[in-house]
Amino acid sequence: MENKNYYDILGVSEKASQEEITAAKNEMAKRYHPDANIKNGIDTTEKMQEILEAYHILSDPDRRSEYDWSVSRKRPVMQTFDLHNMDKEDDSSLPDFVSYWKAANALFDIVQKSDPFFKDKNYSDELTRLSTEALSHVILLRNSSIPERYWYPDIMNWLLFTWFQHRNYTISYLLTLYDEYAKENISALDKLKLQKNTHRYQHSIKRLVKF
């Protein structure tokens, strides 16, 4: 699936509704089902597998949300800075907002890693280590005057991209711009999904830091 993502495979936009995704899958399944093409000597098995894999991810809200996040990390906004070299730099050498963005992404990765460990008491030592690691990022973000509701990666990515275009903007103004953007460009359904993911993420952060 080089140069393609699941939305490309189904031929739908990233804002497609569940009904649109299902309809696209059904239409493409009719066209590329191996049984419908074998008589013409065409093997569409691999194409059909791609379609089913794409539908499996995009038809489930939670899997789709995680996939959208993974895709967003590969977009140009994430290539604004040399992330490989950034990992080797002292945060003090980075522009303030880049440090906050980097901390937010590191925190998200730590939380994602820690969530499964809460189900097994054998991982208490690992959770303690992750909690300590997460706390340093939490402190930096809290001192940045960026409220927790903006720490979710999708939002921080938008803020980083906007800041990079206008480096003279203050954080408070960036947050205002994001709120205006969300109000005008994010659908009611997507807002609910984002709000759900954000609240769940905030809960996971608090649980980890308090461990």
C-alpha positions as CSV (number, residue, x, y, z in Angstrom):
1,M,0.0,0.0,0.0
2,E,2.9,2.4,-0.8
3,N,1.8,6.0,-1.3
4,K,-1.8,5.1,-0.3
5,N,-3.7,5.1,2.9
6,Y,-7.0,3.5,3.9
7,Y,-9.0,6.4,2.7
8,D,-7.3,6.3,-0.7
9,I,-8.1,2.6,-1.0
10,L,-11.8,3.1,-0.4
11,G,-11.9,6.3,-2.4
12,V,-13.4,8.4,0.4
13,S,-12.3,11.6,2.1
14,E,-10.9,11.7,5.6
15,K,-14.2,13.3,6.7
16,A,-16.3,10.6,5.3
17,S,-19.2,9.3,7.5
18,Q,-19.5,5.7,8.5
19,E,-22.3,5.3,6.0
20,E,-20.1,6.6,3.2
21,I,-17.3,4.3,4.2
22,T,-19.6,1.3,4.2
23,A,-21.1,2.2,0.9
24,A,-17.7,2.6,-0.7
25,K,-16.6,-0.7,0.6
26,N,-19.7,-2.5,-0.7
27,E,-19.3,-0.9,-4.1
28,M,-15.6,-1.7,-4.4
29,A,-16.2,-5.2,-3.1
30,K,-18.6,-5.9,-6.0
31,R,-16.1,-4.5,-8.5
32,Y,-13.0,-6.3,-7.1
33,H,-14.3,-9.5,-5.6
34,P,-12.2,-12.4,-7.0
35,D,-15.2,-14.4,-8.0
36,A,-16.4,-11.6,-10.3
37,N,-13.0,-11.3,-12.0
38,I,-11.7,-14.8,-12.2
39,K,-13.6,-15.5,-15.4
40,N,-11.6,-12.7,-17.1
41,G,-8.4,-14.2,-15.9
42,I,-7.8,-11.4,-13.4
43,D,-6.7,-12.1,-9.9
44,T,-8.1,-9.3,-7.6
45,T,-7.5,-11.2,-4.4
46,E,-4.8,-8.7,-3.2
47,K,-6.9,-5.7,-4.0
48,M,-9.9,-7.3,-2.2
49,Q,-7.7,-7.8,0.9
50,E,-6.7,-4.2,0.8
51,I,-10.3,-3.1,0.7
52,L,-11.3,-5.3,3.6
53,E,-8.3,-4.2,5.7
54,A,-9.1,-0.6,5.1
55,Y,-12.8,-1.1,6.0
56,H,-11.8,-3.1,9.1
57,I,-9.9,0.0,10.4
58,L,-12.1,2.8,9.2
59,S,-15.4,1.2,10.2
60,D,-14.5,1.1,13.9
61,P,-14.4,4.6,15.6
62,D,-11.6,3.8,18.0
63,R,-9.4,2.1,15.4
64,R,-10.1,4.9,13.0
65,S,-9.1,7.5,15.5
66,E,-5.8,5.8,16.2
67,Y,-5.2,5.4,12.5
68,D,-5.9,9.1,11.8
69,W,-3.4,10.0,14.5
70,S,-0.7,7.7,13.0
71,V,-1.3,9.2,9.6
72,S,-1.2,12.8,11.0
73,R,2.3,12.1,12.3
74,K,3.6,11.4,8.8
75,R,2.2,14.5,7.2
76,P,4.3,17.5,6.3
77,V,3.3,19.3,9.5
78,M,5.3,16.7,11.3
79,Q,8.3,17.2,9.0
80,T,8.5,20.9,9.7
81,F,11.5,20.1,11.9
82,D,14.1,17.4,11.7
83,L,12.7,15.1,14.3
84,H,15.6,12.7,14.2
85,N,18.1,15.4,15.2
86,M,15.6,17.0,17.5
87,D,15.7,13.9,19.7
88,K,19.4,14.5,20.2
89,E,19.0,18.2,21.1
90,D,18.6,19.7,24.5
91,D,15.1,21.2,24.6
92,S,16.6,24.5,25.7
93,S,18.0,24.9,22.2
94,L,14.6,24.6,20.6
95,P,12.0,27.3,20.1
96,D,9.5,27.4,23.0
97,F,6.5,26.1,21.1
98,V,8.5,23.3,19.5
99,S,9.6,22.2,23.0
100,Y,5.9,22.1,24.0
101,W,4.9,20.2,20.9
102,K,7.7,17.7,21.5
103,A,6.7,17.2,25.1
104,A,3.1,16.7,24.2
105,N,4.0,14.0,21.6
106,A,6.4,12.3,24.1
107,L,3.7,12.3,26.7
108,F,1.2,10.8,24.3
109,D,3.6,8.0,23.5
110,I,4.2,7.3,27.2
111,V,0.5,7.2,28.0
112,Q,-0.2,4.9,25.0
113,K,2.5,2.6,26.3
114,S,1.3,2.7,29.9
115,D,-2.4,2.1,29.4
116,P,-2.2,-1.7,29.0
117,F,0.0,-2.1,32.1
118,F,-2.7,-1.0,34.4
119,K,-4.4,-4.3,33.8
120,D,-1.5,-6.3,35.2
121,K,0.0,-5.7,38.7
122,N,3.3,-7.2,37.5
123,Y,4.0,-4.0,35.7
124,S,3.9,-1.7,38.7
125,D,7.7,-1.0,38.5
126,E,7.3,-0.1,34.8
127,L,4.4,2.1,35.6
128,T,6.3,3.9,38.3
129,R,9.1,4.6,35.8
130,L,6.7,5.8,33.1
131,S,4.8,8.0,35.6
132,T,8.1,9.7,36.5
133,E,8.9,10.2,32.9
134,A,5.5,11.5,32.1
135,L,5.5,14.0,35.0
136,S,8.4,16.0,33.5
137,H,6.4,16.5,30.3
138,V,3.3,17.4,32.2
139,I,5.1,20.0,34.3
140,L,6.6,21.6,31.1
141,L,3.2,21.7,29.4
142,R,1.5,23.1,32.5
143,N,4.1,25.9,32.7
144,S,3.5,26.7,29.0
145,S,0.0,28.1,29.7
146,I,-1.5,25.5,27.3
147,P,-4.6,24.0,29.0
148,E,-4.8,20.2,29.0
149,R,-7.7,20.1,26.6
150,Y,-5.2,21.2,23.9
151,W,-2.6,18.5,24.6
152,Y,-4.1,15.9,22.3
153,P,-1.8,15.3,19.4
154,D,-4.2,16.3,16.6
155,I,-4.6,19.7,18.2
156,M,-0.9,20.2,19.0
157,N,-0.1,19.4,15.4
158,W,-2.4,22.1,14.2
159,L,-1.0,24.6,16.6
160,L,2.6,23.7,15.6
161,F,1.8,24.1,11.9
162,T,0.1,27.5,12.5
163,W,2.9,28.7,14.8
164,F,5.5,27.7,12.2
165,Q,3.8,30.0,9.7
166,H,3.5,32.9,12.1
167,R,6.2,32.6,14.8
168,N,5.3,35.9,16.3
169,Y,1.9,34.6,17.5
170,T,1.6,34.2,21.2
171,I,0.3,31.0,22.7
172,S,-3.0,32.6,23.8
173,Y,-3.6,33.8,20.3
174,L,-2.8,30.4,18.8
175,L,-5.3,28.8,21.0
176,T,-7.9,31.4,20.0
177,L,-7.2,30.7,16.4
178,Y,-7.6,27.0,16.9
179,D,-10.9,27.5,18.7
180,E,-12.2,29.5,15.7
181,Y,-10.9,26.9,13.3
182,A,-12.6,24.1,15.2
183,K,-15.9,26.0,15.3
184,E,-15.9,26.7,11.6
185,N,-14.3,23.6,10.1
186,I,-14.8,20.6,12.3
187,S,-18.2,18.9,12.0
188,A,-20.4,18.3,15.0
189,L,-19.8,14.6,14.8
190,D,-16.0,15.0,14.6
191,K,-16.0,17.4,17.4
192,L,-17.8,14.8,19.6
193,K,-15.2,12.2,18.6
194,L,-12.3,14.6,19.3
195,Q,-13.9,15.6,22.7
196,K,-14.3,11.9,23.6
197,N,-10.6,11.2,22.7
198,T,-9.4,14.3,24.5
199,H,-11.3,13.5,27.7
200,R,-10.1,9.9,27.6
201,Y,-6.6,11.1,27.1
202,Q,-6.8,13.5,30.0
203,H,-8.1,10.8,32.3
204,S,-5.2,8.5,31.2
205,I,-2.6,11.3,32.0
206,K,-4.1,11.9,35.5
207,R,-4.2,8.2,36.2
208,L,-0.5,7.7,35.2
209,V,0.8,10.8,37.0
210,K,-1.0,9.8,40.2
211,F,0.3,6.2,40.1
